[in-house]
Amino acid sequence: MRWTLSGRVLRTGLVLFAIVFASRSAFAERRYAVLIGSNPGWSQDRPLRYAENDAERMRDVLVSLGGFSPDRVELLRDPSTADVRSSLRRLAQVTRDSTGEDTLVFVYYSGHADDKNLHLRGDPLSQGELAETMRELPATIKLAVIDACKSGAVTRKGGAPIDEFQIDVQAPKLSGMVFLSSSGADELSQESRAIAGSVFTHHLVSGLRGAADEDGDHQVTISEAYHYAYGRTRADTAISGAPQRPAFSYQLSGQGELVITKLATSHVAQMTVPRGSDAKYIVLDQREWRLIAEAHAQRDRDTIVALAPGNYRVKHVLSDHLEVGSMVLAAGDHANVDKLAYESAPLATGVLKGDPNDLSPPERAELSRTQAFGLLADGQAAPALAMFDKLLATNPGDLQAWRGRSRSLVRLAEAYERVGDERNESRSLGDALKADPSLADDPMFQIWYRRLGEIQGRSQQIDRNAAIYQHAIENNPRLDKRFGVGFDVFSGSGMFAINAGLVVKRILFPRIGFDFETYGFDASLGIAPLQTRWSPYLALGVHESLQKLGIANSSGNTTVGDGSMASYNSKEIWGQQARIEGGAQYVSSVGFTTELGLCMMVFQANDGHTAQQVFPVFHFGWLW
């Protein structure tokens, strides 16, 4: 009986232990998450490289260790404000329908922000609106993490920041809301190329994988995760010139701590960093493209990092070189970093150095986008634009590449504006709007939008003026003519005169000429007042022969006039005379010109009296 009873007690004890262990291993509440990553930001922001990668890393740790079913985690890459609001409304409906069940909602944002708004596509989403939406969610526990510049502003809304988490042990269950932010309300949040991500999110994810497990109970609470991320973020940014101090707002009440991840689950493996003096280990995927976690040796405890089964590269970071090893983990495996086989590598090789040739096409496209955004963040708009165009040539439906293209064009427009090149500035801004129509709702783009309107208005006015001018030229070709040459046959300028002239103020025609019949100089000033191809004209002119000037003898002695007209020889008429002309002037679109009319000449006849003579005018020429 004693052995039988003992067997029953043993079996009962084992059952009770299994129940207790299961309750510790499974999360009591149903968990949902909306994870947002946005690299581009608003038009004036320098695009981020890794915000969307940060959201993906957060998803991986929540699904593998946080009790979040994959179908209850929504990952939003570069969403619009409308997309985020829609996701939050769905989240509210799902938690509202979970009547009688405890629920936990986790909202994460990595991207650009200021002290008022998150910088998403579409109309602004304020941090205040996000906080209010979180408060109104009908979930038992609500947790928000904002990894963005000046994100500490959100912790000012409701609930004051405190130094330590306080637990009310009288309350029956945990409920309420927690906000974590990557920086203070007036601080910048930083990315790091070395870790290919945000400094804060990198340490928060590493903490949730086990690096933050201070009490060694194989689970990470929100307080442990925050304290770890806070300390590591401050340490990593202290020498940057822009130190970050993560902040939080804590409004939880109830019994116990809010556990975010559990490390002792059957579907994961564990890596151990033995206690000892400070040593830094970086865990990467097999191709050394993605950084998974970071862990430091602690003096008083071993550090456990939970990982999904797979192949990994581990880098021990020393002061003057790296030690690089590999490990293969199956579910339930335990690996000690001290037991790995390491090879020495110089620090100059860097932590991340994956070979793009080993990547799948989607991964290679993601790497190219990251590199393009990196070029844009460094101010190299033209090379970034070329990379985005190459991505779009391969996949025209790549929304992120379109967004990157638009940001590159905005940067180019800024450069054109600085040098006063309005034509290319307008073209770049117009192309940016075509690539990303949501720019029209971008608060920071409004200045550029107005400027684009002003430039286009000026351009349209110039085009209208040009059209008006062109129409006027078609009606009056004199408008764009400046010089002219011509000849007169039997006119007041001579029997055969060559002349050159100008077009002044569109209606005045001063000319000088030479008459080869009488060897004399001629000058005249004409006016054609109408703005049409045909116009009446009036001219005054004078003529002086070389003989009258005492330079040479005139050879001409042609008799002009007979019948009703008095007859005079050419020496009399074109020796020295003044005249007035009148008639019609025509100018063609190509510049051909002619004048037809009559002139009255006044000269001194050989017998000494003043004579007059009327002559027809035949002038032909070319204007240009």
C-alpha positions as CSV (number, residue, x, y, z in Angstrom):
1,M,0.0,0.0,0.0
2,R,2.8,2.4,0.9
3,W,4.5,1.9,-2.5
4,T,1.1,2.1,-4.3
5,L,0.2,5.2,-2.5
6,S,3.6,6.7,-3.1
7,G,3.2,5.9,-6.9
8,R,-0.2,7.7,-6.9
9,V,1.3,10.7,-5.1
10,L,4.2,10.7,-7.5
11,R,1.9,10.6,-10.6
12,T,-0.3,13.3,-9.1
13,G,2.8,15.4,-8.4
14,L,4.0,15.0,-11.9
15,V,0.6,16.0,-13.3
16,L,0.5,19.1,-11.1
17,F,4.1,20.0,-12.1
18,A,3.2,19.6,-15.8
19,I,0.2,21.9,-15.3
20,V,2.2,24.5,-13.5
21,F,5.0,24.3,-16.0
22,A,2.5,24.6,-18.9
23,S,0.9,27.6,-17.3
24,R,4.4,29.2,-17.0
25,S,5.3,28.3,-20.6
26,A,2.1,29.5,-22.3
27,F,0.9,33.0,-22.2
28,A,-2.4,33.6,-20.5
29,E,-3.8,36.2,-22.9
30,R,-4.4,36.2,-26.6
31,R,-1.8,38.4,-28.3
32,Y,-2.0,40.6,-31.4
33,A,0.5,42.9,-33.0
34,V,0.7,45.6,-35.6
35,L,4.3,46.3,-36.6
36,I,5.1,49.4,-38.7
37,G,8.4,50.1,-40.6
38,S,8.8,53.1,-42.8
39,N,12.1,54.1,-44.4
40,P,11.2,57.2,-46.6
41,G,9.6,59.5,-44.1
42,W,8.4,62.9,-45.4
43,S,9.9,64.7,-48.3
44,Q,12.4,66.7,-46.2
45,D,13.6,63.7,-44.1
46,R,16.8,61.9,-45.0
47,P,15.4,58.4,-45.7
48,L,16.2,55.7,-43.2
49,R,18.0,52.5,-44.2
50,Y,16.7,49.9,-41.8
51,A,13.3,50.9,-40.3
52,E,11.5,48.2,-42.2
53,N,14.1,45.7,-41.3
54,D,13.7,46.7,-37.6
55,A,9.9,45.9,-37.9
56,E,10.7,42.5,-39.4
57,R,13.2,41.6,-36.6
58,M,10.6,42.6,-34.1
59,R,8.0,40.3,-35.8
60,D,10.4,37.4,-35.7
61,V,11.1,37.6,-32.0
62,L,7.4,38.1,-31.1
63,V,6.3,35.1,-33.2
64,S,9.1,32.8,-32.0
65,L,9.3,33.7,-28.4
66,G,6.4,36.1,-27.5
67,G,3.4,33.8,-28.0
68,F,2.1,35.8,-31.0
69,S,0.5,33.6,-33.6
70,P,1.8,34.5,-37.1
71,D,-1.7,35.1,-38.3
72,R,-2.2,37.7,-35.5
73,V,0.8,39.7,-36.4
74,E,0.5,42.3,-39.2
75,L,3.7,43.7,-40.7
76,L,3.2,47.1,-42.5
77,R,6.1,48.2,-44.7
78,D,6.0,51.9,-45.6
79,P,2.2,52.2,-45.0
80,S,0.0,55.3,-45.3
81,T,-1.7,56.9,-42.4
82,A,-4.9,55.4,-43.7
83,D,-3.4,51.9,-43.7
84,V,-2.3,52.3,-40.1
85,R,-5.7,53.6,-39.0
86,S,-7.4,50.8,-40.8
87,S,-5.2,48.2,-39.1
88,L,-5.9,49.7,-35.7
89,R,-9.6,49.7,-36.3
90,R,-9.4,46.0,-37.2
91,L,-7.4,45.4,-34.1
92,A,-10.1,47.1,-32.0
93,Q,-12.8,45.0,-33.6
94,V,-10.9,41.8,-33.0
95,T,-10.2,42.5,-29.3
96,R,-13.9,43.7,-28.9
97,D,-15.0,40.4,-30.3
98,S,-12.8,38.5,-27.8
99,T,-15.4,38.7,-25.1
100,G,-14.4,37.0,-21.9
101,E,-10.7,36.6,-23.0
102,D,-7.7,38.5,-21.9
103,T,-5.9,40.2,-24.8
104,L,-2.6,41.9,-25.3
105,V,-2.0,44.3,-28.2
106,F,1.5,45.3,-29.2
107,V,2.0,48.2,-31.6
108,Y,5.5,49.0,-32.9
109,Y,6.7,51.9,-35.1
110,S,10.1,52.4,-36.6
111,G,10.5,55.4,-38.8
112,H,10.7,59.2,-38.9
113,A,8.8,61.4,-36.5
114,D,8.9,64.8,-34.8
115,D,7.5,65.9,-31.5
116,K,4.0,65.9,-32.9
117,N,3.6,63.5,-35.8
118,L,4.7,60.2,-37.2
119,H,6.0,60.8,-40.8
120,L,3.8,58.5,-42.8
121,R,2.3,58.8,-46.2
122,G,-0.9,60.8,-46.4
123,D,-2.3,63.2,-43.8
124,P,-0.3,63.3,-40.5
125,L,-0.8,60.8,-37.7
126,S,0.0,62.6,-34.5
127,Q,1.6,60.8,-31.6
128,G,-1.3,62.1,-29.5
129,E,-3.8,60.4,-31.8
130,L,-1.8,57.1,-31.6
131,A,-1.8,57.3,-27.8
132,E,-5.5,58.0,-27.6
133,T,-6.3,55.2,-30.0
134,M,-4.2,52.8,-27.9
135,R,-6.1,53.9,-24.7
136,E,-9.4,53.3,-26.4
137,L,-8.5,49.8,-27.6
138,P,-10.7,47.3,-25.7
139,A,-7.7,45.1,-24.9
140,T,-6.6,44.0,-21.4
141,I,-3.0,45.0,-21.9
142,K,-1.7,47.5,-24.5
143,L,1.9,48.0,-25.3
144,A,3.4,50.5,-27.8
145,V,7.0,50.9,-28.8
146,I,7.9,54.0,-30.8
147,D,11.4,54.0,-32.3
148,A,11.7,57.4,-33.9
149,C,13.3,60.8,-33.4
150,K,11.7,62.8,-30.5
151,S,9.4,59.8,-29.8
152,G,9.6,60.6,-26.1
153,A,6.9,63.1,-26.7
154,V,4.3,60.3,-26.7
155,T,5.2,59.4,-23.1
156,R,4.0,62.8,-21.9
157,K,0.4,62.0,-22.8
158,G,-1.2,60.3,-19.8
159,G,0.9,58.8,-17.1
160,A,4.2,60.1,-15.9
161,P,7.6,58.4,-16.5
162,I,8.9,56.7,-13.5
163,D,12.3,55.1,-12.7
164,E,11.1,51.7,-11.6
165,F,8.0,49.7,-12.4
166,Q,5.7,49.5,-9.5
167,I,3.3,46.5,-9.1
168,D,0.1,46.6,-7.1
169,V,0.0,43.1,-5.6
170,Q,-3.7,43.5,-4.5
171,A,-5.1,43.7,-8.0
172,P,-6.3,40.3,-9.4
173,K,-4.8,40.5,-12.9
174,L,-2.4,42.7,-14.9
175,S,-4.1,45.3,-17.1
176,G,-3.3,48.7,-18.5
177,M,-1.0,50.3,-21.0
178,V,2.8,50.9,-21.5
179,F,4.5,53.2,-23.9
180,L,8.2,52.8,-24.7
181,S,10.1,55.3,-26.8
182,S,13.6,55.1,-28.3
183,S,14.5,58.7,-27.3
184,G,13.5,61.7,-25.3
185,A,11.0,64.3,-26.5
186,D,13.8,66.5,-27.8
187,E,16.3,63.8,-28.9
188,L,17.2,62.1,-32.2
189,S,17.1,58.4,-32.6
190,Q,20.0,56.8,-34.5
191,E,20.6,54.0,-37.0
192,S,23.9,52.2,-37.2
193,R,25.4,50.7,-40.3
194,A,27.4,48.3,-38.2
195,I,24.2,46.6,-36.9
196,A,22.1,47.4,-39.9
197,G,19.3,48.8,-37.8
198,S,18.2,51.2,-35.1
199,V,20.3,51.2,-32.0
200,F,17.3,51.1,-29.7
201,T,15.4,48.4,-31.6
202,H,18.6,46.3,-31.9
203,H,19.1,46.2,-28.2
204,L,15.4,45.8,-27.5
205,V,15.2,42.7,-29.7
206,S,18.5,41.3,-28.3
207,G,17.0,41.8,-24.8
208,L,13.8,40.0,-25.7
209,R,15.8,37.1,-27.0
210,G,17.3,36.7,-23.6
211,A,20.1,39.3,-23.1
212,A,17.7,41.2,-20.8
213,D,16.8,38.2,-18.5
214,E,18.3,39.7,-15.3
215,D,16.9,37.2,-12.9
216,G,17.7,34.1,-15.0
217,D,14.1,32.8,-15.0
218,H,14.1,32.2,-18.7
219,Q,11.6,34.9,-19.5
220,V,11.9,38.5,-20.2
221,T,9.5,41.1,-18.7
222,I,8.8,44.5,-20.1
223,S,10.8,46.1,-17.3
224,E,13.8,43.9,-18.0
225,A,13.6,44.6,-21.7
226,Y,13.3,48.4,-21.2
227,H,16.2,48.5,-18.6
228,Y,18.5,46.5,-20.9
229,A,17.7,48.5,-24.0
230,Y,18.0,51.8,-22.1
231,G,21.4,51.0,-20.8
232,R,22.8,49.6,-24.0
233,T,21.3,52.5,-26.1
234,R,22.8,55.1,-23.8
235,A,26.2,53.4,-23.9
236,D,26.3,53.1,-27.7
237,T,25.2,56.6,-28.4
238,A,27.1,58.4,-25.6
239,I,30.1,59.1,-27.9
240,S,28.0,60.0,-31.0
241,G,27.4,63.6,-30.0
242,A,23.6,63.0,-29.9
243,P,23.0,60.6,-26.9
244,Q,19.7,58.8,-26.7
245,R,17.8,58.3,-23.4
246,P,14.9,56.0,-24.1
247,A,11.7,56.9,-22.2
248,F,8.5,55.2,-21.1
249,S,5.0,55.7,-19.7
250,Y,3.7,53.0,-17.5
251,Q,0.1,52.6,-16.6
252,L,-0.2,48.9,-15.6
253,S,-2.0,47.7,-12.5
254,G,-2.5,44.2,-11.2
255,Q,-0.5,41.2,-10.0
256,G,2.8,40.1,-11.5
257,E,5.0,41.4,-14.3
258,L,4.2,41.7,-17.9
259,V,6.2,38.9,-19.6
260,I,6.9,39.6,-23.3
261,T,9.1,36.6,-24.3
262,K,9.8,33.1,-22.9
263,L,13.1,31.5,-23.7
264,A,12.5,27.9,-22.6
265,T,10.2,26.7,-25.4
266,S,10.5,23.4,-27.2
267,H,10.6,24.9,-30.7
268,V,13.6,27.1,-30.2
269,A,17.3,26.6,-29.5
270,Q,19.5,28.4,-27.0
271,M,23.0,29.9,-27.1
272,T,24.8,30.5,-23.8
273,V,27.3,33.3,-23.1
274,P,29.0,32.1,-19.9
275,R,29.4,34.6,-17.0
276,G,32.7,36.4,-16.8
277,S,34.4,39.7,-17.8
278,D,32.6,41.8,-20.3
279,A,32.7,40.1,-23.8
280,K,30.6,41.0,-26.8
281,Y,29.1,38.5,-29.2
282,I,27.1,39.2,-32.3
283,V,24.9,36.5,-33.9
284,L,24.2,36.7,-37.6
285,D,22.5,34.5,-40.2
286,Q,24.7,32.0,-42.1
287,R,25.3,34.5,-45.0
288,E,26.2,37.3,-42.6
289,W,23.6,39.5,-44.1
290,R,21.1,39.8,-41.2
291,L,22.1,40.6,-37.6
292,I,20.0,38.4,-35.2
293,A,21.0,39.4,-31.7
294,E,23.8,40.8,-29.6
295,A,24.8,39.5,-26.1
296,H,27.3,40.5,-23.5
297,A,28.9,38.4,-20.8
298,Q,27.7,39.2,-17.3
299,R,29.7,38.9,-14.1
300,D,27.0,37.3,-12.1
301,R,25.0,35.1,-14.5
302,D,25.1,33.2,-17.7
303,T,23.4,35.0,-20.6
304,I,20.9,32.9,-22.6
305,V,19.9,33.9,-26.1
306,A,17.0,32.1,-27.7
307,L,17.2,31.4,-31.5
308,A,15.2,29.7,-34.1
309,P,16.6,26.5,-35.4
310,G,19.1,27.1,-38.2
311,N,22.7,27.9,-39.2
312,Y,24.4,30.9,-37.6
313,R,27.7,32.8,-37.6
314,V,28.9,34.1,-34.3
315,K,31.4,37.0,-34.0
316,H,33.3,37.6,-30.8
317,V,34.2,41.3,-30.9
318,L,37.5,42.1,-29.3
319,S,39.4,45.4,-29.1
320,D,41.8,44.6,-32.0
321,H,40.2,41.8,-34.0
322,L,37.2,39.5,-34.5
323,E,36.8,35.9,-33.7
324,V,34.4,34.3,-36.1
325,G,32.7,30.9,-35.6
326,S,29.7,28.9,-36.9
327,M,27.0,26.9,-35.2
328,V,24.1,24.7,-36.4
329,L,21.1,24.6,-34.0
330,A,18.1,22.3,-34.0
331,A,15.0,22.8,-31.9
332,G,15.9,22.2,-28.2
333,D,19.7,22.4,-28.8
334,H,22.0,24.3,-26.4
335,A,25.3,25.8,-27.6
336,N,28.0,27.4,-25.6
337,V,29.9,30.2,-27.3
338,D,33.1,29.1,-25.5
339,K,32.9,25.8,-27.3
340,L,32.7,27.1,-30.8
341,A,35.7,26.9,-33.2
342,Y,36.8,30.4,-34.1
343,E,38.9,31.9,-36.8
344,S,40.6,35.3,-36.4
345,A,39.5,38.1,-38.7
346,P,40.4,41.8,-38.8
347,L,38.0,44.4,-37.4
348,A,38.1,46.1,-40.8
349,T,36.0,43.3,-42.3
350,G,33.0,44.5,-40.3
351,V,30.2,42.7,-38.6
352,L,27.9,42.5,-41.6
353,K,29.5,41.5,-44.9
354,G,27.1,39.1,-46.7
355,D,27.7,38.2,-50.3
356,P,24.8,39.5,-52.5
357,N,25.3,36.6,-54.9
358,D,24.1,34.2,-52.3
359,L,20.8,36.0,-51.9
360,S,17.5,35.1,-53.4
361,P,16.0,37.6,-55.9
362,P,13.6,39.2,-53.3
363,E,16.5,39.4,-50.8
364,R,18.8,40.9,-53.4
365,A,16.1,43.5,-54.2
366,E,15.7,44.3,-50.5
367,L,19.5,44.7,-50.3
368,S,19.5,47.1,-53.3
369,R,16.7,49.2,-51.8
370,T,18.6,49.4,-48.5
371,Q,21.8,50.5,-50.4
372,A,19.8,53.0,-52.4
373,F,18.2,54.5,-49.3
374,G,21.7,54.6,-47.8
375,L,23.0,56.6,-50.7
376,L,20.1,59.0,-50.4
377,A,20.7,59.4,-46.7
378,D,24.3,60.3,-47.5
379,G,23.1,63.0,-49.9
380,Q,24.0,61.1,-53.1
381,A,20.6,61.6,-54.9
382,A,21.7,60.9,-58.5
383,P,23.3,57.4,-57.7
384,A,20.3,56.5,-55.5
385,L,17.9,57.5,-58.3
386,A,19.8,55.2,-60.7
387,M,19.5,52.3,-58.3
388,F,15.8,52.8,-57.8
389,D,15.2,53.1,-61.6
390,K,17.1,49.8,-62.0
391,L,14.8,48.1,-59.3
392,L,11.7,49.5,-61.1
393,A,12.9,48.2,-64.4
394,T,13.0,44.7,-62.9
395,N,9.8,45.1,-60.9
396,P,7.5,48.0,-61.9
397,G,5.2,47.2,-58.9
398,D,7.9,47.9,-56.3
399,L,6.1,50.6,-54.2
400,Q,9.1,51.2,-52.0
401,A,11.3,51.8,-55.0
402,W,8.8,54.3,-56.3
403,R,8.8,56.0,-53.0
404,G,12.6,56.1,-53.0
405,R,12.6,57.4,-56.5
406,S,10.3,60.3,-55.5
407,R,12.6,61.2,-52.5
408,S,15.7,61.1,-54.8
409,L,13.9,63.5,-57.2
410,V,13.0,65.9,-54.4
411,R,16.7,65.9,-53.3
412,L,17.7,66.7,-57.0
413,A,15.1,69.5,-57.0
414,E,16.7,71.0,-54.0
415,A,20.1,71.0,-55.8
416,Y,18.5,72.6,-58.9
417,E,16.9,75.2,-56.7
418,R,20.2,76.1,-55.2
419,V,21.7,76.9,-58.6
420,G,18.6,78.6,-59.9
421,D,17.7,76.0,-62.5
422,E,13.9,76.3,-62.4
423,R,13.3,74.2,-65.5
424,N,15.0,71.1,-64.1
425,E,13.7,71.9,-60.6
426,S,10.1,71.9,-61.9
427,R,10.7,68.7,-63.9
428,S,12.2,66.9,-60.9
429,L,9.3,68.0,-58.6
430,G,6.7,67.0,-61.2
431,D,8.4,63.6,-61.7
432,A,8.5,63.1,-57.9
433,L,4.8,63.6,-57.7
434,K,4.2,61.1,-60.5
435,A,6.4,58.5,-58.6
436,D,4.6,59.1,-55.3
437,P,1.3,61.0,-55.6
438,S,1.0,60.9,-51.8
439,L,3.6,63.7,-51.7
440,A,0.8,66.1,-52.3
441,D,-0.4,65.4,-48.8
442,D,3.1,65.5,-47.3
443,P,3.2,68.5,-44.8
444,M,6.9,69.1,-45.5
445,F,6.3,68.9,-49.3
446,Q,3.8,71.7,-49.2
447,I,6.5,74.3,-49.5
448,W,7.8,72.5,-52.6
449,Y,4.3,72.0,-53.9
450,R,3.6,75.7,-53.7
451,R,7.0,76.4,-55.3
452,L,6.1,73.9,-58.1
453,G,2.9,75.8,-58.6
454,E,4.7,79.1,-58.8
455,I,7.3,77.8,-61.2
456,Q,4.7,76.2,-63.4
457,G,2.6,79.4,-63.2
458,R,5.6,81.4,-64.4
459,S,6.4,78.8,-67.0
460,Q,2.8,78.9,-68.2
461,Q,2.9,82.7,-68.3
462,I,6.1,82.5,-70.3
463,D,4.5,80.0,-72.6
464,R,1.4,82.2,-73.0
465,N,3.6,85.2,-73.7
466,A,5.6,83.2,-76.1
467,A,2.5,82.1,-77.9
468,I,1.2,85.7,-78.0
469,Y,4.5,86.9,-79.3
470,Q,4.7,84.1,-81.9
471,H,1.2,85.0,-83.1
472,A,2.2,88.7,-83.2
473,I,5.3,87.7,-85.3
474,E,3.1,85.8,-87.7
475,N,1.0,88.9,-88.2
476,N,4.0,91.3,-88.2
477,P,7.4,89.7,-89.0
478,R,9.1,93.0,-88.3
479,L,8.9,92.2,-84.5
480,D,11.8,89.8,-84.6
481,K,13.8,91.4,-87.4
482,R,16.8,93.6,-86.7
483,F,18.8,94.1,-89.9
484,G,18.1,94.5,-93.6
485,V,19.7,94.7,-97.1
486,G,18.0,95.7,-100.4
487,F,18.2,97.4,-103.7
488,D,16.1,100.1,-105.5
489,V,15.5,100.1,-109.2
490,F,14.5,103.5,-110.6
491,S,13.5,105.2,-107.4
492,G,14.3,108.2,-105.3
493,S,17.5,106.4,-104.1
494,G,18.9,106.2,-107.6
495,M,18.7,104.3,-110.9
496,F,20.3,101.3,-109.3
497,A,21.0,101.7,-105.5
498,I,22.2,99.1,-103.0
499,N,21.3,99.9,-99.4
500,A,21.6,98.5,-95.8
501,G,19.3,99.3,-92.9
502,L,18.0,98.6,-89.4
503,V,14.6,97.9,-87.9
504,V,14.2,100.2,-84.8
505,K,11.2,99.8,-82.5
506,R,9.5,97.6,-85.0
507,I,8.3,100.6,-87.1
508,L,11.3,102.7,-88.0
509,F,13.6,101.9,-90.9
510,P,16.8,104.0,-91.2
511,R,18.8,103.2,-94.3
512,I,22.0,104.2,-96.0
513,G,22.8,103.3,-99.7
514,F,25.0,103.8,-102.7
515,D,23.7,104.6,-106.2
516,F,25.8,103.0,-108.9
517,E,24.3,105.1,-111.7
518,T,25.3,108.5,-110.3
519,Y,27.9,107.4,-107.9
520,G,26.2,109.0,-105.0
521,F,25.3,108.3,-101.3
522,D,21.7,108.1,-100.2
523,A,20.1,108.1,-96.7
524,S,16.5,107.8,-95.6
525,L,14.3,107.2,-92.6
526,G,11.0,105.4,-93.0
527,I,8.1,104.5,-90.8
528,A,5.6,101.7,-91.2
529,P,3.1,102.1,-88.3
530,L,0.7,99.1,-88.7
531,Q,1.5,95.8,-86.9
532,T,0.6,93.7,-90.0
533,R,2.5,92.3,-92.9
534,W,1.2,95.0,-95.2
535,S,1.5,98.5,-93.8
536,P,1.4,102.0,-95.4
537,Y,4.8,103.7,-95.0
538,L,6.2,107.2,-95.2
539,A,9.9,108.1,-95.6
540,L,12.1,111.1,-95.8
541,G,15.4,110.9,-97.7
542,V,18.4,112.8,-99.1
543,H,20.8,112.0,-101.9
544,E,24.3,113.4,-102.6
545,S,26.5,112.5,-105.6
546,L,30.3,112.1,-105.4
547,Q,30.5,115.0,-108.0
548,K,28.7,117.4,-105.6
549,L,31.0,116.2,-102.9
550,G,34.0,117.0,-105.1
551,I,35.2,113.5,-105.0
552,A,34.7,112.4,-108.6
553,N,32.9,113.3,-111.8
554,S,29.5,111.7,-112.3
555,S,29.4,109.6,-115.4
556,G,25.6,109.5,-115.7
557,N,23.7,112.0,-117.8
558,T,20.5,110.1,-118.4
559,T,17.5,112.2,-119.3
560,V,14.5,111.5,-117.1
561,G,11.0,112.6,-117.8
562,D,9.2,113.5,-121.0
563,G,5.7,114.5,-122.2
564,S,3.7,116.0,-119.4
565,M,6.7,115.7,-117.1
566,A,9.7,118.0,-117.3
567,S,12.9,116.3,-118.6
568,Y,16.0,116.5,-116.4
569,N,19.2,114.6,-116.5
570,S,20.5,112.4,-113.8
571,K,23.1,114.8,-112.7
572,E,20.4,117.3,-111.8
573,I,18.0,114.9,-110.1
574,W,20.5,112.8,-108.2
575,G,23.2,115.3,-107.9
576,Q,21.8,116.7,-104.7
577,Q,18.1,116.3,-103.7
578,A,15.7,115.8,-100.9
579,R,12.5,113.7,-101.1
580,I,9.4,112.4,-99.5
581,E,8.1,108.9,-100.2
582,G,4.8,107.2,-99.6
583,G,3.3,103.8,-100.4
584,A,2.9,100.3,-99.0
585,Q,5.5,98.1,-97.3
586,Y,5.2,94.3,-97.2
587,V,7.4,91.9,-95.0
588,S,7.0,88.1,-95.3
589,S,7.5,85.6,-92.5
590,V,10.9,84.6,-93.9
591,G,12.0,88.2,-94.2
592,F,11.5,89.1,-97.8
593,T,10.4,92.8,-98.0
594,T,9.2,95.1,-100.7
595,E,8.1,98.7,-100.9
596,L,5.8,100.0,-103.7
597,G,4.9,103.7,-104.0
598,L,5.7,107.2,-105.2
599,C,8.2,109.8,-104.2
600,M,8.5,113.5,-104.8
601,M,12.1,114.8,-105.1
602,V,13.2,118.4,-104.8
603,F,16.5,119.4,-106.5
604,Q,18.2,122.3,-108.2
605,A,18.0,122.2,-112.0
606,N,20.8,123.3,-114.3
607,D,19.2,126.6,-114.9
608,G,19.3,127.4,-111.2
609,H,15.6,127.1,-110.3
610,T,14.2,124.6,-107.8
611,A,12.5,121.7,-109.5
612,Q,10.3,118.8,-108.4
613,Q,10.0,115.4,-109.9
614,V,7.7,112.5,-109.0
615,F,9.0,109.0,-109.3
616,P,7.7,105.5,-108.7
617,V,9.4,103.5,-105.9
618,F,10.4,99.9,-106.4
619,H,12.4,98.6,-103.4
620,F,13.2,94.9,-102.8
621,G,15.2,93.5,-99.9
622,W,15.6,91.0,-97.0
623,L,15.3,91.5,-93.3
624,W,16.6,89.2,-90.6
